[in-house]
Amino acid sequence: MAETAFSEDGKYFSAISQDGRLRIWDTETNVLKQEYTPDLHLTSPPSCLQWISVAQSVTPQKDGRRKSVSGDQEIQCIALGTTSGKILIYSVAQAKVETVLEEKNNEINRNCITALDWSKKYGLYSCNKESLVYEWNLQSTTVRNKYNVNIENKNKQVCSVSAIKIIPHNQNSPARFLVTASTQIRIWRLHGEDADLVKCLGHNAAPKALLALAGLNNSCWLVEGSQNERLLSFWDVTITGELLPQVNGGDTTPNRKKRKKSTSAPITIPTPVYNFVLEDAPKQLDVAVSSEENGTRLCLAAVTRSGVVHYYGHMLNGASSKPIKPSVSLQVTSPGARPRPLRAARLLPAALLLAYDHDTRRVFERLTPDLSTKTQVLIRGEEKESKKKQNKQSQKEKQDAGDVTYVEPMGGVSRKRTTPGATVEVPMEQRLANLTVDLSTRGRAPVSHNLTKLLVQGLHSNDKKLILSVLQTNKASVAQQTVSALPAALLPRLLLQLADMAARRTSQCAAVCTWLSALLRCHAALLLAAMHANTGTQLTHLLAIFTNRRSHLCQLLNLKGRLELTMAQRAPADQQLQQDPVLEYNDSSSEEEMEVERAASESDNEQSWGEGSDASSVDE
């Protein structure tokens, strides 16, 4: 399954991103030329791509006839296989999808396209998860032929094909030959509507295989590998007359029963011509074969998962069972010894084209491998330019350093330096002034000096008392000035503390609202640009807390209003006793009568007590 590919001339580089977008770079200018987002790119994203050449459509003439299209009028396009089974033909010149290939009975739409291959001589081929190979007619956008290249195992399990390659040949036969990689590397003969297994290479390349073909004159070679192994195999897949179908009678292609018997019978497993060893599993391959005076030379470039490119230069002079080591290994690092992983490599006639990431952009570089060393490290970065700028600035400072006044922070001593490297003499008066202690500032709290430094110190040490002493200040201006000078690396910690305070008392929640509003005003762009999972979780937590508090606000306001109305209507007894009378009237006659009545009542009581005592004496 190819997710990245160079164009045939190496001018463009295409890749499918993780979110289902197609991106095309210009390798000569290192510029992202086009970016295309297919419809439903999230539900049915592209699964593989293949560069093809399509004849340019020409408008008909007045008499209704079309102009003949020559080979020079072909345009470069990209065939995108999707998980829904459709194939999109994207035109690079028009920057849009020209054609959509799909089977009319919608049978193909249920299966994902796993592999694509194209040849100028034979056209476009695709394969899906059910191991069905389709031959497409690009002019009529229909399926020309359909082949079944599936072989059941002993357990009757179907292993889908992960890569295909069309083998070109110069034999006088309409048959076509196809290499498929599933549980084994197999060669199929496609003749008419039948697919016959003609050769089994025997190497297991499932589940993800890498195939690369190279041809010279009448010979063809295959380099195959798996993303789970650290070995590449080199096979001779030249089509000879023995593999062609018989025409004049005799046994034709075997039927399915014979195919099953042949697969179950013991087969002599062929061995590869060469084996190339890698330090890590391969991710992308490119191979080229050229003729020289001494013989045929093979050039192979393999990109590993660790971001290293292994280059092999070998002369094809007979088979060898010993694994071949790379001629040179290419790596790219920054001036600070940070590796920059290589993403892809392409063999050009006189150079090697490399693709790697530099900061946020993709860079393409052409170079000739140095075969005198086993490892070639390319140092790429901007440190050299920065050093030149620093040297220029230091030279300017030296020129302008005649009489420079330096002021130290926090009210330090100002001093002058006449010449670079000269001694600094501070007067004794200034030294004594620095040693004096101002007693008036001894009792002041350190919070009033610089809240930003206190907040930074509290967030670094996770001191809750120090953090609360700063965050409980419910003033918008103070919060705005403090948060504006806060480093960006401490924003997640501050959000965590605000979320903890928001879940507590209402007084702290009011202060949290003040500080959070100041934080969003000062660092809104940074919070939107940073793709940090913790920051998003903390903001979601704060939003949930405020939403919960707001849901109870209407009920609390309703209860508060009823309580105030009830307290206003109710008259306490204490307030009635303490009220002053509006009018007071004192009557003197009434007071005298009351005194006479009191005296009379007292005399009557004395007489009654006296009579009671006499009666008691008589009884005695």
C-alpha positions in Angstrom: 0.0 0.0 0.0 1.7 3.2 -1.2 0.9 6.3 0.7 3.8 8.4 -0.7 5.2 8.5 -4.3 7.3 10.5 -6.6 6.3 11.4 -10.1 8.0 9.5 -13.0 10.3 12.5 -13.7 10.9 13.2 -10.0 9.5 16.8 -10.3 6.6 16.2 -7.9 6.1 14.4 -4.6 2.7 13.3 -3.4 1.6 12.0 0.0 -1.6 11.1 1.8 -1.9 12.7 5.3 -3.4 11.1 8.3 -6.6 13.1 8.0 -7.2 11.9 4.4 -5.8 14.9 2.4 -3.7 14.7 -0.7 -0.6 17.0 -0.8 1.7 17.6 -3.7 5.1 19.3 -3.4 7.3 20.7 -6.1 10.7 19.1 -5.5 12.7 21.8 -7.3 11.3 24.7 -5.2 10.3 22.9 -1.9 6.9 24.5 -2.1 3.6 22.8 -1.3 1.9 23.2 -4.7 -1.5 21.7 -4.1 -3.6 20.3 -1.3 -6.8 18.4 -2.1 -9.5 17.2 0.4 -11.7 14.5 -1.1 -15.4 14.2 -0.3 -16.0 12.1 2.8 -12.3 12.0 3.5 -13.0 11.0 7.1 -15.4 8.2 6.5 -13.7 6.8 3.3 -10.2 8.3 3.1 -7.7 7.5 0.4 -5.8 4.3 1.0 -3.2 4.3 -1.8 -2.0 6.4 -4.7 -0.3 5.9 -8.1 1.1 8.4 -10.6 -0.4 7.8 -14.1 -0.4 9.6 -17.5 -3.7 10.3 -19.1 -4.4 11.6 -22.6 -5.6 15.2 -22.5 -9.2 15.6 -23.6 -9.6 17.7 -26.8 -12.8 19.6 -27.9 -14.4 18.2 -31.1 -14.1 20.0 -34.4 -17.0 21.6 -36.3 -17.6 18.4 -38.3 -17.9 16.4 -35.1 -14.6 14.6 -35.4 -12.0 14.6 -32.6 -8.4 15.5 -33.0 -5.9 12.7 -32.7 -4.1 12.8 -29.4 -0.4 12.2 -29.4 1.9 11.1 -26.6 3.1 14.7 -26.1 -0.4 15.8 -25.0 -0.6 13.4 -22.1 -0.9 15.0 -18.6 0.2 13.7 -15.3 -2.6 12.6 -12.9 -2.8 10.7 -9.6 -5.0 7.7 -9.1 -6.4 7.6 -5.5 -7.8 4.4 -4.2 -10.3 4.9 -1.4 -11.6 2.6 1.4 -15.1 2.7 -0.2 -13.8 1.0 -3.4 -13.8 4.1 -5.7 -10.8 5.3 -7.6 -10.4 9.1 -8.0 -8.4 10.4 -11.0 -6.9 13.7 -9.8 -5.5 16.0 -12.5 -2.4 17.9 -11.3 -2.7 20.5 -14.1 -6.4 21.2 -13.4 -6.1 20.7 -9.6 -9.4 18.8 -9.5 -10.8 15.3 -9.9 -11.4 14.6 -13.5 -12.9 11.1 -13.3 -14.3 8.7 -10.7 -13.9 5.0 -11.5 -16.3 2.5 -9.9 -18.1 -0.7 -11.0 -21.7 -0.3 -12.1 -23.1 -3.1 -10.0 -21.5 -1.4 -6.9 -19.9 -4.6 -6.0 -16.5 -3.0 -5.6 -17.8 -0.3 -3.2 -17.9 -2.7 -0.3 -14.2 -3.4 -0.4 -11.2 -1.2 0.2 -8.6 -0.6 -2.6 -5.4 -2.1 -1.2 -3.0 -1.6 -4.2 -2.7 0.2 -7.5 -0.3 -0.1 -10.4 0.0 1.5 -13.8 1.9 0.9 -17.0 1.9 2.9 -20.3 1.6 -0.3 -22.2 -1.1 -2.1 -20.2 -3.0 0.7 -18.3 -4.3 0.9 -14.8 -4.8 -2.1 -12.4 -6.3 -2.2 -8.9 -6.8 -4.8 -6.2 -9.2 -4.9 -3.3 -9.4 -6.8 0.0 -11.2 -9.7 -1.6 -8.1 -10.3 -3.9 -10.0 -9.2 -7.0 -7.9 -7.5 -9.6 -9.6 -5.0 -11.9 -8.3 -3.8 -15.3 -9.7 -0.3 -16.0 -10.4 1.5 -19.3 -9.7 5.1 -18.5 -11.4 6.5 -21.7 -14.8 4.8 -21.0 -14.3 4.7 -17.1 -15.4 1.0 -17.1 -13.9 -2.3 -16.0 -12.3 -4.0 -18.9 -11.5 -7.3 -17.1 -11.9 -8.8 -13.7 -9.6 -11.4 -12.2 -9.6 -13.5 -9.1 -6.1 -14.0 -7.6 -7.2 -15.6 -4.3 -5.8 -18.8 -3.0 -7.3 -20.5 0.0 -5.1 -21.8 2.7 -5.5 -25.1 4.5 -7.6 -23.4 7.1 -9.7 -21.8 4.3 -8.6 -18.3 5.3 -8.4 -15.6 2.7 -5.3 -13.4 2.8 -5.8 -10.1 1.0 -3.2 -8.8 -1.5 -1.3 -5.9 -0.2 0.7 -4.9 -3.3 0.7 -5.6 -7.1 3.1 -5.0 -10.0 2.7 -5.4 -13.7 5.6 -7.2 -15.3 6.4 -5.9 -18.8 7.5 -8.3 -21.5 8.3 -8.3 -25.2 6.8 -11.7 -26.0 4.4 -12.1 -28.9 1.4 -12.8 -26.8 -1.6 -10.8 -25.5 -1.2 -12.3 -22.1 -0.2 -10.1 -19.2 1.7 -11.0 -16.1 1.1 -9.7 -12.6 3.0 -10.0 -9.3 0.9 -10.2 -6.1 2.1 -10.0 -2.5 0.0 -11.8 0.1 1.1 -14.8 2.1 3.6 -15.4 -0.7 4.9 -13.6 -3.7 3.2 -15.1 -6.7 3.3 -14.4 -10.5 -0.1 -14.6 -12.3 -0.8 -14.9 -16.0 -3.8 -12.8 -17.1 -5.2 -14.1 -20.3 -8.7 -13.3 -21.5 -10.9 -13.5 -18.3 -8.8 -16.1 -16.5 -6.0 -15.6 -14.0 -3.5 -18.6 -13.8 -0.8 -19.0 -11.2 2.5 -19.6 -13.1 5.1 -19.1 -10.4 5.4 -18.9 -6.6 8.5 -17.2 -5.3 7.8 -18.6 -1.8 8.7 -15.6 0.3 6.2 -14.4 2.9 5.5 -10.7 2.6 2.2 -10.3 4.5 0.7 -8.2 5.8 2.4 -5.1 4.3 4.7 -5.7 1.3 6.9 -3.4 -0.7 7.5 -4.2 -4.4 9.7 -2.4 -6.9 10.4 -3.4 -10.6 13.3 -2.5 -12.8 13.8 -3.6 -16.4 16.6 -3.4 -19.0 16.3 -4.7 -22.6 14.4 -7.9 -22.4 15.1 -8.6 -18.7 13.1 -7.7 -15.6 13.9 -7.8 -11.9 11.8 -7.5 -8.8 12.9 -6.2 -5.4 10.5 -7.1 -2.6 10.4 -6.6 1.1 8.1 -6.5 4.1 7.6 -3.8 6.7 8.1 -6.5 9.3 11.5 -7.7 8.2 15.0 -6.3 7.8 15.7 -8.0 4.5 15.2 -7.3 0.8 15.1 -10.0 -1.8 16.1 -9.6 -5.4 14.3 -11.9 -8.0 14.6 -12.4 -11.7 11.1 -12.2 -13.1 11.9 -12.1 -16.8 9.0 -13.5 -18.9 10.1 -16.4 -21.1 8.2 -18.5 -23.6 7.5 -21.2 -21.1 5.1 -19.0 -19.2 3.1 -18.1 -22.2 -0.3 -19.8 -22.8 -0.4 -22.6 -25.3 -2.3 -21.8 -28.5 -2.2 -24.9 -30.8 -4.3 -27.3 -28.7 -2.8 -29.1 -25.7 -3.5 -28.3 -22.1 -4.7 -24.8 -21.6 -4.9 -23.0 -18.3 -5.8 -25.3 -15.5 -9.1 -25.2 -13.9 -9.8 -24.4 -10.2 -9.6 -28.1 -9.1 -6.2 -28.5 -10.7 -5.1 -25.2 -9.2 -6.1 -26.4 -5.7 -4.2 -29.7 -6.2 -1.2 -28.0 -7.5 -1.1 -25.7 -4.5 -1.4 -28.5 -2.0 1.4 -30.5 -3.7 5.0 -29.9 -2.6 6.6 -27.2 -4.6 10.3 -26.5 -5.0 10.8 -23.1 -3.4 13.1 -20.9 -5.5 15.7 -18.8 -3.9 16.4 -15.1 -4.6 19.3 -14.0 -6.6 20.5 -11.5 -3.9 19.5 -10.6 -0.4 20.1 -7.0 0.9 20.3 -6.5 4.7 19.0 -3.4 6.5 19.4 -2.1 10.0 15.6 -1.5 10.3 12.4 -2.5 8.5 12.0 -0.7 5.1 9.3 1.8 4.5 9.9 2.8 0.9 11.9 1.4 -2.1 13.2 2.5 -5.4 15.4 0.5 -7.8 17.1 1.3 -11.1 19.2 -0.8 -13.5 21.7 0.5 -16.0 24.2 -1.0 -18.4 27.9 -0.2 -18.1 31.0 -1.4 -19.8 31.7 -4.0 -17.1 28.1 -5.3 -17.1 24.8 -4.4 -15.6 24.7 -2.2 -12.5 22.0 -2.2 -9.9 21.1 0.9 -7.8 18.8 0.4 -4.9 17.6 3.0 -2.3 15.6 1.8 0.8 14.1 4.2 3.4 13.8 2.6 6.8 11.4 3.3 9.6 14.1 5.0 11.6 14.6 7.7 8.9 17.8 6.4 7.4 18.4 5.8 3.6 20.5 2.8 2.6 22.0 3.0 -0.8 23.2 -0.1 -2.6 25.4 -0.1 -5.7 26.0 -3.7 -7.0 27.1 -5.3 -10.3 24.8 -8.2 -11.4 27.4 -10.9 -12.0 25.8 -14.1 -10.8 23.8 -15.2 -7.8 25.1 -14.9 -4.2 23.6 -16.3 -1.0 25.6 -14.0 1.3 23.6 -10.9 2.4 24.8 -7.7 0.8 25.4 -4.7 3.1 24.6 -1.1 2.0 27.3 0.8 0.2 26.5 3.9 2.2 23.9 4.9 4.7 22.6 8.5 4.5 21.4 10.5 7.6 20.3 14.1 8.1 20.8 15.9 11.4 20.5 19.4 12.7 23.6 21.4 13.9 22.4 20.6 17.5 22.7 16.8 16.7 18.9 16.3 16.4 18.1 13.7 13.7 15.8 14.7 10.9 14.1 11.5 9.6 14.2 10.9 5.9 10.7 10.3 4.5 11.3 9.2 0.9 14.1 8.7 -1.7 14.1 8.6 -5.5 16.8 7.4 -7.9 17.5 10.0 -10.6 19.9 9.4 -13.6 22.7 11.3 -12.0 21.7 11.9 -8.4 19.6 10.8 -5.5 16.6 12.8 -4.5 15.9 12.9 -0.7 12.8 14.2 1.2 12.9 15.1 4.9 11.1 17.4 7.3 12.7 20.7 8.4 10.7 22.3 11.2 7.2 22.6 9.8 8.0 22.2 6.1 9.2 19.4 3.8 12.6 19.8 2.1 13.9 18.0 -1.0 17.6 17.8 -1.8 19.5 16.2 -4.7 23.0 14.8 -4.0 25.4 12.2 -5.1 26.2 9.5 -2.5 29.7 9.4 -1.3 30.7 5.7 -1.6 34.1 6.2 0.0 32.5 6.1 3.5 30.0 3.7 5.0 27.9 6.5 6.7 27.2 10.0 5.2 25.7 12.5 7.6 24.2 15.7 6.2 24.1 18.6 8.7 21.2 20.9 7.7 20.0 23.9 9.7 20.3 27.6 10.3 23.0 27.6 13.0 25.7 28.8 10.7 23.6 31.8 9.6 22.8 32.6 13.3 26.6 32.5 14.2 27.3 35.0 11.4 24.6 37.3 12.7 26.0 37.0 16.2 29.5 37.8 15.0 28.3 40.9 13.2 26.4 42.1 16.3 29.5 41.5 18.5 31.6 43.5 16.1 29.1 46.4 16.2 29.0 46.3 20.0 32.8 46.5 20.1 32.8 49.5 17.8 30.2 51.3 19.8 31.5 50.4 23.3 33.5 53.6 23.9 31.3 55.1 26.7 28.4 52.8 27.6 26.3 53.2 30.7 25.0 49.9 32.2 22.1 49.9 34.6 21.5 46.8 36.7 17.9 45.6 37.3 16.1 46.0 40.7 17.6 49.4 41.4 21.3 48.4 41.1 24.3 50.6 40.6 24.8 52.4 37.3 28.4 52.2 36.1 30.4 53.1 33.1 32.9 51.1 31.1 35.3 53.1 29.0 37.0 50.2 27.2 36.1 46.6 26.7 37.6 44.5 29.5 38.5 47.4 31.7 38.0 47.3 35.5 34.8 48.8 37.0 35.3 51.2 40.0 32.2 51.9 42.1 32.4 54.9 44.5 32.3 54.2 48.2 29.1 56.3 48.7 27.2 54.1 46.3 28.5 51.0 48.0 27.3 52.2 51.4 23.9 53.2 49.9 23.5 49.7 48.7 24.2 48.3 52.2 21.6 50.4 54.0 18.3 48.8 54.9 15.0 50.7 54.6 13.0 49.9 57.7 9.8 51.3 56.3 9.6 48.5 53.7 10.4 45.6 56.2 6.8 45.0 57.1 5.4 44.9 53.6 4.2 41.7 52.2 6.2 40.4 49.2 3.0 40.0 47.2 2.8 43.7 46.4 6.3 43.7 44.7 5.7 41.5 41.8 2.8 39.1 41.5 4.1 37.5 38.3 7.2 36.3 40.0 5.3 34.9 42.9 2.8 33.2 40.6 5.7 31.6 38.6 7.4 30.5 41.8 4.2 29.0 43.2 3.4 27.1 39.9 6.9 25.7 39.7 7.0 24.5 43.3 3.3 23.7 43.4 2.9 25.8 46.6 -0.9 26.2 47.1 -0.6 28.9 49.7 1.6 31.0 47.5 -0.7 30.4 44.5 -3.8 31.3 46.5 -2.2 34.5 47.8 -2.0 35.7 44.2 -5.2 34.3 42.7 -7.5 35.5 45.5 -6.8 39.1 44.4 -10.1 39.8 42.6 -9.0 42.8 40.6 -9.3 42.8 36.8 -6.3 45.2 36.2 -4.0 43.3 38.5 -4.9 40.0 36.9 -4.4 41.4 33.4 -0.9 42.7 34.2 0.1 39.5 36.0 -1.1 37.1 33.3 0.3 39.1 30.4 3.9 38.5 31.7 3.3 34.8 32.5 5.5 32.3 30.4 3.6 30.2 28.0 4.8 26.9 29.4 3.0 27.6 32.7 -0.4 28.1 31.2 -1.5 24.4 31.7 -0.5 24.5 35.3 -2.4 27.8 35.8 -5.5 26.3 34.2 -5.3 23.3 36.5 -5.1 25.6 39.6 -8.1 27.6 38.3 -10.1 24.5 37.8 -9.3 23.4 41.4 -10.4 26.7 42.8 -13.6 26.9 40.7 -14.9 23.7 42.3 -14.6 25.2 45.8 -16.3 28.2 47.5 -18.2 30.9 45.7 -15.7 33.6 46.7 -12.8 31.7 45.1 -15.0 31.0 42.0 -15.5 34.8 41.6 -11.8 35.3 41.6 -11.4 32.4 39.1 -13.7 34.2 36.7 -11.5 37.3 36.9 -8.3 35.5 36.3 -9.7 33.2 33.6 -11.0 36.2 31.6 -7.7 37.9 31.8 -5.9 34.7 30.7 -8.2 34.2 27.7 -7.7 37.9 26.6 -3.9 37.8 26.8 -3.2 34.2 25.6 -6.2 33.4 23.4 -4.1 33.0 20.2 -1.7 30.7 22.0 -4.4 28.5 23.4 -6.0 28.2 20.0 -2.7 27.3 18.3 -1.4 24.9 20.8 -2.6 21.3 20.2 -2.1 20.2 23.8 -4.4 17.5 25.2 -4.1 18.6 28.8 -5.0 22.2 28.0 -8.1 21.1 26.1 -9.1 18.9 29.0 -8.7 21.6 31.6 -10.7 24.1 29.5 -13.5 21.5 29.2 -13.4 20.9 32.9 -13.7 24.6 33.6 -16.6 24.9 31.2 -18.4 22.0 32.9 -18.0 23.6 36.3 -19.3 27.0 35.2 -22.2 25.4 33.4 -23.1 23.5 36.5 -23.0 26.6 38.6 -25.0 28.6 36.1 -27.7 26.0 36.1 -28.4 26.6 39.8 -28.2 30.4 39.5 -31.9 30.9 38.6 -33.1 28.8 41.6 -30.8 30.6 44.0 -32.0 34.0 42.8 -35.6 32.9 43.2 -34.9 31.7 46.7 -33.1 34.9 47.6 -36.0 37.1 46.3 -38.5 35.1 48.4 -36.5 35.3 51.5 -36.0 39.1 51.2 -39.7 39.6 50.6 -40.6 37.4 53.6 -38.2 39.2 55.9 -39.5 42.6 54.8 -43.1 41.8 55.5 -42.5 40.2 58.9 -42.4 42.7 61.9 -40.2 41.5 64.7 -41.4 42.0 68.4 -38.1 43.6 69.4 -38.5 46.4 66.9 -42.0 47.2 68.3 -40.8 47.5 71.9 -38.0 49.8 70.9 -40.2 52.2 68.9 -40.7 55.7 70.5 -44.4 56.8 71.2 -45.8 59.5 69.1 -47.8 61.2 72.0 -47.4 61.0 75.8 -50.1 62.4 78.3 -49.5 62.6 82.1 -52.6 63.3 84.4 -51.7 64.5 88.0 -55.2 63.9 89.5 -55.2 60.3 88.5 -51.9 59.9 90.2 -53.2 61.3 93.6 -56.3 59.0 93.4 -54.0 56.1 92.9 -52.0 57.0 96.0 -55.1 57.3 98.2 -56.4 54.0 97.0 -53.0 52.4 97.7 -53.1 53.8 101.3 -56.6 52.6 102.0 -55.8 49.2 100.8 -52.8 49.0 103.1 -54.9 50.0 106.2 -57.6 47.4 105.4 -54.9 44.8 105.2 -53.6 45.7 108.6 -57.0 45.5 110.2 -57.6 42.1 108.8 -54.3 40.8 110.1 -55.2 42.3 113.6 -58.6 40.6 113.8 -57.1 37.4 112.9 -54.5 37.6 115.7 -57.2 38.4 118.4 -59.4 35.5 117.3 -56.5 33.2 117.7 -55.8 34.4 121.3 -59.4 33.9 122.3 -59.3 30.3 121.1 -56.3 29.7 123.1 
